[in-house]
Amino acid sequence: MALRDRLAAYLLLLTSAIVGVSHGCLIPFVMRGTWFSFEQGSNTITDIDDTYMTNHGTCVAIKVYRNDYKALLFKQNDCYYCVRFRIRTVNVLQKSATGCNTYRDSKPSLEDVCSELDKDTRLVTMFNENYRPKNCRSAIEGVWHFAYQNRFSFTGECNHPEAKIRSCQEPGNQFLIANQKFNLTFKKCDGIKESFEGTKEFSCLGDWFVGKNHFFAAANTKESRKDEKYRCFVRNRDDDLYMGHSITPECSVLKTPENSPFRFRMTPVKQETVTPGCLLPKNFTGDWVNTAHTEADVMINQTHIIETTYPDIGRYRRTIYVCREQKDNRYMMARLNIDGCQKDYVCFEFVPRHHNIIRFRKGLEMIREDFSTVCSYIQFKSDREWNYDLMLARDPVPVKCPIAGKFNFTQKGEVQFETRVLGGVTKTPWDDIQCKENISDLSVCDKDQKEIWIDAHYCITVDAYGRHMDIYSKR
C-alpha cells in the first residue's frame, strides 16, 4: 500500500509538471530537508517535508516553470503565502516569498497570491544543513596565488607571495572527499592590521550560472557557527582572474567579482617541478608564434617549451612543456597544466627547422609516462595524411626569394587579398587622382631579392610629361 501511495503521489507530481499547476501539492524530494538561511539579519532554520514548510504552513498548489524553478502556494490558518524556489544545486535553494495574504470571501489561486510578489524581491539563499559535498572541479580548479581585499575592513589590497588557493583533483584516490574540498591560505600583510593569517578549508556545495556569472557555494569544514560556515563565491567566464566572496551566508549580495564584499585577484601558479630528461634541437631556441593555437606566443629553450595564449584582453593562459624523452624526431614532453594541479604527457614530432619555420605534429595527452604509449603514431590524429602545424619565428630573418621580377596575378576564392596602405585612412587615400588603368602587381625587384611587394590594384598614372606618378606619396 505504501508503495502504491507513493507511486500515485509521483504520478500526481508528474501531471502537475505537464499541465503547469497542481492542487493537492507534493513538494519535490530535492527541496525537502532542514535548511539554513540568513534573513533580515537573523539566522533562520526552515524545515520542509513532502507537504509542509516552517512558518508557511501546508502546500496547497504548485506550479512548475522549469525543473529548477517552481512556485508553491502555502496556507497557514487564514494566511496564504506564495514562495518561488530556484533550485541551484542539491545543497542550495534560493527563494523569494510574499508575506501573509488573507482573502475573506474567496479561495485564492496560486496566480492570485503570486501576483503580490515583487519580481525585484531579493533572493534568500538556503543551505542544506545535511549537505552532500560535490566535486569542486566545475567550480574552481587549480593552484592560484591571490591578493585580497575586504571592502568592509580595509581599502588597500593585501598581496602576500605565499597566499594561495589550492583545489586539485587526485585521480584514483579512494577517498572521494579529497576531490570535494579546496583550501584558502591567507597571509598577514605588513601595514594592513585588518589582514589575517590562517587556512580555511571549504567543502563544495555545487555551482550554477546566471548569465556570464559563475556562482558556487561552499561550507567551511572547520567552522561550527552557522552564520560563519556557509559562503558564496562568484567568478565571471570572461574574466576568471577575479573572484568575489560573500562575508555573510548570502549569494544575492554578489553582483560581479570586482564589486563583491571580499575580492580575490588571482594568478595561476605551477605547483610541480619536473626534471628535464632530454634536449630539444639547438636551432629551435628563441621566440615563436604557434599558428595552430590562436597565434600563441611560444618561447623555446633547450629543455622547455612555454606557450602563452591570450583568450581576451588582459587575460592569459600559460602551459609549460618539459622534455622528458626523445627518439628520432619524436619528443615526449611533460605538460604542466594551465591551472597548475596535475601533469600529463604529450608527444611532439618535429621536422628539422627550415629557415623561420618549425613544422610539428602534436599527439594526445596521456596520464602515463611511457614513451611507447605516448609517442605511438596512433596518438597523432591526422590519419593517412600527415598534416603538420606551423610555428613561425617571432622575429624572422629574411631569406632570398625563389623568384624575381614583376608579375600580374588573378585571384580566386571568397576572401581575396586587398591592398592596405600603411597610415592610409581609406583603401585608396588619394581620391582626387584619377587612374587610367589599374593592374595587379607582384614585384621582387630589390637588390638582395628578399622583399615581395604586392598591390592588387596598382594604379598606372603618368603626369603631364609622361612620367610615372606615385599616387601614394604624390611624387
VEXRO-588593 format. One record per residue (C-alpha): x, y, z; residue in one letter. Coordinates in Angstrom, 3 decimals, always signed. Example, Ala and Ser with C-alpha at 12.3 -4.5 7.8 and 13.67 -1.06 7.14 Angstrom:
<pts>
[pt [+12.300,-4.500,+7.800],A]
[pt [+13.670,-1.060,+7.140],S]
</pts>
This chain:
<pts>
[pt [+0.000,+0.000,+0.000],M]
[pt [+2.778,+2.428,+0.916],A]
[pt [+4.491,+1.807,-2.414],L]
[pt [+1.221,+2.318,-4.299],R]
[pt [+0.500,+5.562,-2.435],D]
[pt [+3.977,+6.833,-3.187],R]
[pt [+3.632,+5.928,-6.868],L]
[pt [+0.313,+7.773,-7.001],A]
[pt [+1.907,+10.831,-5.430],A]
[pt [+4.708,+10.871,-8.004],Y]
[pt [+2.212,+10.497,-10.845],L]
[pt [+0.354,+13.476,-9.424],L]
[pt [+3.568,+15.493,-9.411],L]
[pt [+4.323,+14.457,-12.994],L]
[pt [+0.869,+15.572,-14.046],T]
[pt [+1.457,+18.925,-12.387],S]
[pt [+4.648,+19.363,-14.396],A]
[pt [+2.726,+18.736,-17.614],I]
[pt [-0.304,+20.924,-17.038],V]
[pt [+1.537,+23.608,-15.041],G]
[pt [-0.475,+23.886,-11.808],V]
[pt [-1.389,+21.114,-9.377],S]
[pt [-3.800,+21.229,-6.452],H]
[pt [-3.074,+18.699,-3.717],G]
[pt [+0.593,+19.678,-3.609],C]
[pt [+3.533,+17.322,-3.166],L]
[pt [+6.835,+19.127,-2.577],I]
[pt [+9.673,+17.708,-4.760],P]
[pt [+12.146,+15.477,-2.953],F]
[pt [+15.146,+17.694,-3.796],V]
[pt [+13.590,+20.572,-1.808],M]
[pt [+12.937,+18.585,+1.353],R]
[pt [+15.165,+18.761,+4.407],G]
[pt [+16.437,+21.194,+7.007],T]
[pt [+17.726,+24.459,+5.532],W]
[pt [+19.728,+27.331,+6.993],F]
[pt [+19.335,+30.911,+5.755],S]
[pt [+20.266,+34.416,+6.842],F]
[pt [+17.096,+36.519,+6.659],E]
[pt [+16.781,+40.142,+7.744],Q]
[pt [+19.964,+39.843,+9.777],G]
[pt [+18.897,+36.731,+11.684],S]
[pt [+19.785,+33.055,+11.446],N]
[pt [+16.756,+31.086,+10.253],T]
[pt [+16.113,+27.340,+10.208],I]
[pt [+13.460,+26.057,+7.805],T]
[pt [+12.120,+22.505,+7.703],D]
[pt [+10.470,+21.275,+4.514],I]
[pt [+8.826,+17.879,+4.143],D]
[pt [+6.563,+16.482,+1.447],D]
[pt [+3.679,+18.913,+2.208],T]
[pt [+4.779,+21.361,+4.918],Y]
[pt [+7.171,+24.324,+5.275],M]
[pt [+8.085,+26.028,+8.557],T]
[pt [+6.227,+29.332,+9.173],N]
[pt [+4.306,+28.927,+5.915],H]
[pt [+2.003,+26.003,+6.587],G]
[pt [+0.763,+23.337,+4.208],T]
[pt [+1.344,+23.333,+0.463],C]
[pt [-1.937,+23.562,-1.458],V]
[pt [-0.755,+24.180,-5.033],A]
[pt [+2.418,+24.027,-7.106],I]
[pt [+3.372,+25.414,-10.488],K]
[pt [+6.439,+24.128,-12.362],V]
[pt [+8.031,+26.678,-14.675],Y]
[pt [+11.176,+24.576,-15.199],R]
[pt [+12.752,+21.665,-13.367],N]
[pt [+14.833,+24.168,-11.398],D]
[pt [+12.185,+26.897,-10.980],Y]
[pt [+8.901,+26.298,-9.145],K]
[pt [+6.211,+28.340,-7.395],A]
[pt [+4.351,+26.944,-4.356],L]
[pt [+1.221,+28.173,-2.607],L]
[pt [+1.110,+27.581,+1.167],F]
[pt [-1.740,+28.055,+3.644],K]
[pt [-1.392,+28.522,+7.404],Q]
[pt [-4.611,+29.332,+9.279],N]
[pt [-6.105,+32.212,+7.258],D]
[pt [-2.779,+33.239,+5.666],C]
[pt [-1.717,+32.397,+2.139],Y]
[pt [+1.932,+32.563,+1.069],Y]
[pt [+3.489,+32.393,-2.394],C]
[pt [+7.069,+31.112,-2.431],V]
[pt [+9.124,+30.883,-5.595],R]
[pt [+12.088,+28.493,-5.419],F]
[pt [+15.140,+28.362,-7.661],R]
[pt [+16.877,+25.010,-7.213],I]
[pt [+20.559,+25.846,-7.698],R]
[pt [+22.071,+22.537,-6.516],T]
[pt [+21.028,+19.674,-4.259],V]
[pt [+22.529,+21.713,-1.415],N]
[pt [+21.411,+25.244,-2.282],V]
[pt [+17.979,+26.797,-2.844],L]
[pt [+17.102,+30.422,-3.446],Q]
[pt [+13.649,+31.689,-2.612],K]
[pt [+11.503,+34.801,-2.822],S]
[pt [+8.247,+34.933,-0.861],A]
[pt [+5.245,+37.094,-0.091],T]
[pt [+4.086,+37.906,+3.400],G]
[pt [+0.761,+36.784,+4.836],C]
[pt [-2.128,+37.445,+2.457],N]
[pt [-5.732,+36.968,+3.617],T]
[pt [-8.797,+36.533,+1.421],Y]
[pt [-12.112,+36.691,+3.281],R]
[pt [-14.672,+35.979,+0.597],D]
[pt [-12.901,+33.583,-1.771],S]
[pt [-10.304,+30.858,-2.061],K]
[pt [-7.364,+32.378,-3.982],P]
[pt [-5.461,+30.669,-6.767],S]
[pt [-1.684,+30.396,-6.910],L]
[pt [-1.596,+33.111,-9.585],E]
[pt [-3.656,+35.470,-7.397],D]
[pt [-1.288,+35.191,-4.440],V]
[pt [+1.907,+35.180,-6.513],C]
[pt [+0.826,+38.369,-8.276],S]
[pt [+1.551,+40.102,-4.964],E]
[pt [+5.212,+39.025,-5.187],L]
[pt [+7.540,+41.766,-6.366],D]
[pt [+9.821,+40.496,-9.132],K]
[pt [+12.668,+42.605,-7.747],D]
[pt [+12.473,+40.962,-4.326],T]
[pt [+15.928,+39.996,-3.121],R]
[pt [+16.547,+36.260,-3.242],L]
[pt [+17.183,+34.482,+0.052],V]
[pt [+19.810,+31.723,-0.132],T]
[pt [+19.073,+28.494,+1.744],M]
[pt [+21.811,+25.947,+2.560],F]
[pt [+21.081,+22.296,+3.269],N]
[pt [+22.209,+21.513,+6.826],E]
[pt [+22.733,+17.873,+5.853],N]
[pt [+24.650,+18.779,+2.730],Y]
[pt [+26.269,+16.319,+0.369],R]
[pt [+29.655,+17.645,-0.854],P]
[pt [+30.102,+17.947,-4.608],K]
[pt [+33.221,+17.645,-6.735],N]
[pt [+34.981,+21.030,-6.870],C]
[pt [+36.334,+20.782,-10.392],R]
[pt [+33.418,+22.533,-12.078],S]
[pt [+33.545,+25.360,-9.507],A]
[pt [+37.247,+26.044,-9.010],I]
[pt [+40.250,+24.045,-10.146],E]
[pt [+43.951,+24.692,-9.838],G]
[pt [+46.570,+26.352,-7.694],V]
[pt [+46.378,+30.126,-7.555],W]
[pt [+48.255,+32.902,-5.833],H]
[pt [+45.863,+35.611,-4.712],F]
[pt [+45.779,+39.160,-3.432],A]
[pt [+42.669,+40.005,-1.447],Y]
[pt [+40.649,+42.989,-0.337],Q]
[pt [+37.864,+43.183,+2.244],N]
[pt [+35.861,+46.285,+1.380],R]
[pt [+34.369,+46.453,+4.876],F]
[pt [+37.713,+46.208,+6.711],S]
[pt [+40.404,+47.933,+4.655],F]
[pt [+40.666,+49.837,+1.392],T]
[pt [+44.038,+48.528,+0.249],G]
[pt [+44.951,+45.133,-1.161],E]
[pt [+46.835,+42.506,+0.798],C]
[pt [+49.282,+40.833,-1.581],N]
[pt [+51.495,+38.201,+0.052],H]
[pt [+53.548,+35.786,-2.108],P]
[pt [+52.523,+32.772,-0.022],E]
[pt [+48.756,+33.385,-0.127],A]
[pt [+47.314,+30.552,-2.202],K]
[pt [+44.126,+28.809,-3.267],I]
[pt [+44.556,+25.087,-3.799],R]
[pt [+41.830,+22.989,-5.418],S]
[pt [+43.322,+19.896,-7.005],C]
[pt [+41.814,+16.583,-8.030],Q]
[pt [+43.539,+13.359,-7.051],E]
[pt [+42.760,+10.792,-9.776],P]
[pt [+42.242,+7.314,-8.372],G]
[pt [+42.016,+8.491,-4.780],N]
[pt [+39.905,+6.036,-2.790],Q]
[pt [+38.685,+8.882,-0.593],F]
[pt [+36.150,+10.787,-2.692],L]
[pt [+36.039,+13.612,-0.143],I]
[pt [+39.570,+14.632,-1.193],A]
[pt [+38.180,+15.917,-4.504],N]
[pt [+35.326,+17.787,-2.846],Q]
[pt [+37.356,+20.360,-0.893],K]
[pt [+39.575,+23.355,-1.536],F]
[pt [+41.851,+25.393,+0.734],N]
[pt [+42.365,+29.139,+1.128],L]
[pt [+45.686,+30.014,+2.763],T]
[pt [+45.721,+33.632,+3.981],F]
[pt [+48.850,+35.510,+4.996],K]
[pt [+49.087,+38.720,+7.009],K]
[pt [+50.420,+41.777,+5.177],C]
[pt [+52.685,+44.369,+6.773],D]
[pt [+50.936,+47.703,+7.188],G]
[pt [+47.403,+46.216,+6.998],I]
[pt [+46.416,+45.328,+10.544],K]
[pt [+42.981,+44.046,+9.467],E]
[pt [+44.610,+41.323,+7.344],S]
[pt [+44.936,+37.917,+8.946],F]
[pt [+46.825,+34.644,+8.703],E]
[pt [+45.321,+31.182,+8.600],G]
[pt [+43.951,+28.405,+6.407],T]
[pt [+40.285,+27.801,+5.628],K]
[pt [+39.042,+24.509,+4.242],E]
[pt [+35.786,+24.530,+2.276],F]
[pt [+33.556,+21.720,+1.033],S]
[pt [+31.973,+22.452,-2.331],C]
[pt [+28.167,+22.520,-2.384],L]
[pt [+27.713,+22.898,-6.145],G]
[pt [+27.761,+25.653,-8.767],D]
[pt [+25.434,+27.387,-11.237],W]
[pt [+25.428,+30.127,-13.866],F]
[pt [+23.406,+33.321,-14.066],V]
[pt [+24.281,+34.956,-17.369],G]
[pt [+28.067,+35.104,-17.514],K]
[pt [+28.455,+34.979,-13.735],N]
[pt [+29.535,+31.623,-12.341],H]
[pt [+28.358,+31.146,-8.747],F]
[pt [+29.311,+28.382,-6.345],F]
[pt [+28.605,+27.752,-2.681],A]
[pt [+30.860,+26.207,-0.040],A]
[pt [+30.808,+25.208,+3.618],A]
[pt [+33.726,+25.888,+5.981],N]
[pt [+34.592,+22.462,+7.404],T]
[pt [+36.349,+23.932,+10.468],K]
[pt [+33.554,+26.317,+11.480],E]
[pt [+30.721,+25.456,+13.894],S]
[pt [+28.910,+28.815,+13.839],R]
[pt [+26.286,+28.538,+11.146],K]
[pt [+26.421,+32.179,+10.074],D]
[pt [+30.178,+31.777,+9.501],E]
[pt [+30.020,+28.319,+7.966],K]
[pt [+28.299,+28.938,+4.626],Y]
[pt [+29.681,+31.240,+1.954],R]
[pt [+29.072,+32.065,-1.710],C]
[pt [+31.614,+32.811,-4.431],F]
[pt [+31.278,+34.307,-7.897],V]
[pt [+33.520,+34.292,-10.961],R]
[pt [+32.959,+35.553,-14.495],N]
[pt [+33.511,+33.320,-17.503],R]
[pt [+35.021,+36.272,-19.418],D]
[pt [+37.444,+37.304,-16.653],D]
[pt [+38.301,+34.406,-14.371],D]
[pt [+41.318,+36.121,-12.786],L]
[pt [+38.991,+37.790,-10.264],Y]
[pt [+36.730,+36.086,-7.753],M]
[pt [+34.161,+37.525,-5.352],G]
[pt [+33.386,+36.119,-1.910],H]
[pt [+30.481,+36.901,+0.423],S]
[pt [+31.131,+37.730,+4.078],I]
[pt [+27.658,+36.557,+5.129],T]
[pt [+25.755,+33.369,+4.188],P]
[pt [+24.104,+35.093,+1.217],E]
[pt [+24.579,+34.809,-2.533],C]
[pt [+22.390,+37.741,-3.582],S]
[pt [+24.993,+40.263,-2.331],V]
[pt [+27.341,+39.111,-5.115],L]
[pt [+26.768,+41.001,-8.367],K]
[pt [+30.180,+40.892,-10.038],T]
[pt [+33.586,+39.592,-8.858],P]
[pt [+35.138,+43.069,-8.802],E]
[pt [+32.363,+44.647,-6.709],N]
[pt [+31.958,+41.869,-4.157],S]
[pt [+32.406,+42.477,-0.400],P]
[pt [+35.529,+40.296,-0.430],F]
[pt [+37.558,+40.256,-3.642],R]
[pt [+40.368,+37.976,-4.829],F]
[pt [+42.776,+38.877,-7.641],R]
[pt [+44.254,+35.577,-8.760],M]
[pt [+47.292,+34.424,-10.722],T]
[pt [+47.725,+30.760,-11.749],P]
[pt [+50.709,+29.007,-10.164],V]
[pt [+52.602,+25.933,-11.389],K]
[pt [+52.853,+23.622,-8.416],Q]
[pt [+55.033,+20.762,-9.650],E]
[pt [+58.685,+20.734,-10.720],T]
[pt [+59.726,+18.317,-13.476],V]
[pt [+63.381,+17.490,-14.163],T]
[pt [+64.252,+17.530,-17.902],P]
[pt [+65.433,+14.254,-19.389],G]
[pt [+66.305,+15.266,-22.960],C]
[pt [+67.313,+18.248,-25.104],L]
[pt [+65.427,+19.986,-27.915],L]
[pt [+67.261,+20.924,-31.140],P]
[pt [+69.575,+23.884,-30.542],K]
[pt [+68.264,+25.871,-33.505],N]
[pt [+64.736,+25.794,-32.002],F]
[pt [+65.788,+28.181,-29.224],T]
[pt [+64.003,+31.520,-29.470],G]
[pt [+60.572,+33.137,-29.661],D]
[pt [+57.884,+31.771,-31.966],W]
[pt [+54.218,+32.148,-32.898],V]
[pt [+52.071,+28.999,-32.912],N]
[pt [+49.660,+29.482,-35.819],T]
[pt [+47.709,+26.353,-34.794],A]
[pt [+46.698,+27.721,-31.390],H]
[pt [+45.209,+31.231,-31.670],T]
[pt [+48.638,+32.631,-32.588],E]
[pt [+50.013,+31.824,-29.154],A]
[pt [+53.389,+33.154,-28.044],D]
[pt [+55.924,+30.347,-27.693],V]
[pt [+59.330,+30.501,-26.013],M]
[pt [+61.682,+27.557,-26.575],I]
[pt [+64.963,+26.784,-24.871],N]
[pt [+66.914,+23.524,-24.853],Q]
[pt [+64.612,+21.764,-22.355],T]
[pt [+61.342,+23.711,-22.157],H]
[pt [+58.528,+24.955,-24.394],I]
[pt [+56.436,+27.716,-22.770],I]
[pt [+53.220,+28.534,-24.620],E]
[pt [+51.149,+31.603,-23.696],T]
[pt [+47.684,+32.168,-25.139],T]
[pt [+45.551,+35.287,-24.798],Y]
[pt [+41.824,+34.399,-24.722],P]
[pt [+40.897,+38.060,-24.167],D]
[pt [+42.439,+41.472,-23.482],I]
[pt [+44.217,+41.393,-20.124],G]
[pt [+43.932,+37.597,-19.772],R]
[pt [+46.485,+34.908,-20.485],Y]
[pt [+46.917,+31.169,-20.123],R]
[pt [+50.385,+29.628,-19.833],R]
[pt [+51.267,+25.981,-20.436],T]
[pt [+54.762,+24.601,-19.830],I]
[pt [+56.188,+21.557,-21.610],Y]
[pt [+59.345,+19.867,-20.264],V]
[pt [+61.360,+17.497,-22.444],C]
[pt [+61.451,+14.033,-20.830],R]
[pt [+62.496,+11.529,-23.543],E]
[pt [+63.458,+11.633,-27.214],Q]
[pt [+63.740,+9.092,-30.021],K]
[pt [+64.452,+10.212,-33.571],D]
[pt [+62.248,+13.257,-34.203],N]
[pt [+59.663,+12.405,-31.518],R]
[pt [+59.850,+14.099,-28.121],Y]
[pt [+57.797,+13.076,-25.100],M]
[pt [+57.050,+16.197,-23.065],M]
[pt [+55.644,+16.559,-19.547],A]
[pt [+52.847,+19.129,-19.695],R]
[pt [+52.255,+21.293,-16.640],L]
[pt [+48.604,+22.217,-16.935],N]
[pt [+47.261,+25.741,-17.116],I]
[pt [+45.868,+25.720,-13.572],D]
[pt [+48.850,+24.009,-12.011],G]
[pt [+47.423,+20.837,-10.443],C]
[pt [+48.389,+17.738,-12.359],Q]
[pt [+50.871,+16.984,-15.074],K]
[pt [+50.350,+14.756,-18.073],D]
[pt [+52.406,+13.738,-21.075],Y]
[pt [+52.171,+14.578,-24.751],V]
[pt [+54.302,+13.768,-27.788],C]
[pt [+55.643,+16.277,-30.305],F]
[pt [+57.014,+15.179,-33.666],E]
[pt [+59.250,+17.892,-35.147],F]
[pt [+60.509,+18.317,-38.696],V]
[pt [+64.012,+19.918,-38.853],P]
[pt [+63.790,+23.707,-38.850],R]
[pt [+63.559,+25.316,-42.270],H]
[pt [+64.564,+28.999,-42.229],H]
[pt [+61.963,+30.711,-39.998],N]
[pt [+59.535,+27.792,-39.794],I]
[pt [+59.145,+24.805,-37.480],I]
[pt [+56.723,+22.129,-38.635],R]
[pt [+55.319,+19.829,-35.983],F]
[pt [+52.583,+17.393,-35.034],R]
[pt [+51.167,+17.097,-31.525],K]
[pt [+49.665,+13.909,-30.103],G]
[pt [+47.014,+13.269,-27.480],L]
[pt [+47.640,+13.945,-23.791],E]
[pt [+48.187,+10.851,-21.667],M]
[pt [+48.417,+10.386,-17.898],I]
[pt [+51.133,+7.693,-18.101],R]
[pt [+54.826,+8.459,-18.555],E]
[pt [+55.530,+5.747,-21.114],D]
[pt [+57.210,+6.695,-24.393],F]
[pt [+55.893,+3.722,-26.375],S]
[pt [+52.325,+4.699,-25.418],T]
[pt [+52.521,+8.493,-25.518],V]
[pt [+54.516,+8.682,-28.762],C]
[pt [+52.776,+5.863,-30.588],S]
[pt [+51.898,+7.042,-34.101],Y]
[pt [+48.249,+6.256,-33.405],I]
[pt [+48.200,+9.224,-30.979],Q]
[pt [+48.649,+11.676,-33.889],F]
[pt [+45.122,+12.231,-35.191],K]
[pt [+45.840,+13.008,-38.840],S]
[pt [+45.004,+9.598,-40.347],D]
[pt [+46.923,+8.796,-43.508],R]
[pt [+47.642,+12.452,-44.243],E]
[pt [+50.482,+13.607,-42.044],W]
[pt [+49.377,+17.193,-41.685],N]
[pt [+51.826,+19.411,-39.838],Y]
[pt [+51.134,+22.609,-37.926],D]
[pt [+53.439,+25.617,-38.137],L]
[pt [+55.384,+27.751,-35.707],M]
[pt [+56.775,+30.954,-37.208],L]
[pt [+59.722,+32.898,-35.846],A]
[pt [+58.637,+35.941,-33.817],R]
[pt [+61.481,+37.988,-35.369],D]
[pt [+62.085,+36.323,-38.738],P]
[pt [+65.342,+36.717,-40.639],V]
[pt [+64.716,+37.461,-44.350],P]
[pt [+65.867,+34.845,-46.866],V]
[pt [+66.317,+35.081,-50.605],K]
[pt [+63.062,+34.725,-52.549],C]
[pt [+62.982,+31.878,-55.095],P]
[pt [+61.569,+34.224,-57.774],I]
[pt [+62.427,+37.701,-59.050],A]
[pt [+60.776,+40.171,-61.388],G]
[pt [+57.357,+41.766,-61.892],K]
[pt [+54.185,+39.742,-62.375],F]
[pt [+50.448,+40.177,-62.868],N]
[pt [+48.126,+37.840,-60.975],F]
[pt [+44.468,+36.873,-60.773],T]
[pt [+42.588,+35.913,-57.619],Q]
[pt [+40.000,+33.241,-56.948],K]
[pt [+38.106,+32.412,-53.799],G]
[pt [+35.794,+34.085,-51.299],E]
[pt [+38.344,+36.070,-49.263],V]
[pt [+40.645,+37.862,-51.655],Q]
[pt [+43.756,+39.891,-50.960],F]
[pt [+43.171,+43.626,-50.580],E]
[pt [+45.857,+46.274,-50.653],T]
[pt [+46.321,+48.142,-47.389],R]
[pt [+48.331,+51.368,-47.283],V]
[pt [+50.226,+51.975,-44.049],L]
[pt [+48.943,+55.187,-42.482],G]
[pt [+46.123,+55.479,-45.001],G]
[pt [+42.647,+56.348,-43.800],V]
[pt [+40.952,+54.658,-46.762],T]
[pt [+41.800,+51.841,-49.152],K]
[pt [+42.724,+54.483,-51.724],T]
[pt [+43.996,+57.547,-49.801],P]
[pt [+44.175,+59.957,-52.735],W]
[pt [+40.661,+60.178,-54.103],D]
[pt [+41.492,+63.255,-56.196],D]
[pt [+43.794,+61.293,-58.518],I]
[pt [+42.217,+59.547,-61.473],Q]
[pt [+43.783,+56.262,-62.586],C]
[pt [+43.767,+55.498,-66.285],K]
[pt [+44.353,+51.821,-65.581],E]
[pt [+44.577,+49.515,-62.565],N]
[pt [+46.568,+46.306,-62.691],I]
[pt [+47.593,+43.621,-60.215],S]
[pt [+51.272,+43.697,-59.409],D]
[pt [+53.652,+41.327,-57.603],L]
[pt [+57.220,+42.625,-57.605],S]
[pt [+60.510,+41.191,-56.349],V]
[pt [+62.905,+43.833,-57.542],C]
[pt [+65.210,+44.720,-54.640],D]
[pt [+68.952,+44.047,-54.855],K]
[pt [+69.023,+41.245,-52.283],D]
[pt [+65.838,+39.648,-53.610],Q]
[pt [+64.346,+39.432,-50.081],K]
[pt [+61.206,+41.584,-50.349],E]
[pt [+57.902,+40.974,-52.139],I]
[pt [+55.638,+43.941,-52.920],W]
[pt [+52.018,+43.082,-53.727],I]
[pt [+49.381,+45.528,-54.934],D]
[pt [+46.031,+44.127,-56.014],A]
[pt [+45.025,+47.426,-57.642],H]
[pt [+48.246,+49.037,-58.821],Y]
[pt [+47.478,+52.418,-60.409],C]
[pt [+49.206,+53.223,-63.699],I]
[pt [+49.183,+57.031,-63.809],T]
[pt [+51.504,+59.487,-65.531],V]
[pt [+51.879,+63.232,-65.196],D]
[pt [+51.732,+65.802,-67.986],A]
[pt [+55.280,+64.882,-69.050],Y]
[pt [+54.566,+61.165,-69.319],G]
[pt [+56.465,+60.271,-66.158],R]
[pt [+55.129,+57.636,-63.759],H]
[pt [+53.324,+59.187,-60.790],M]
[pt [+53.365,+57.532,-57.336],D]
[pt [+49.882,+58.220,-56.013],I]
[pt [+50.743,+57.038,-52.511],Y]
[pt [+53.450,+59.598,-51.897],S]
[pt [+52.272,+62.085,-54.595],K]
[pt [+55.693,+62.290,-56.176],R]
</pts>
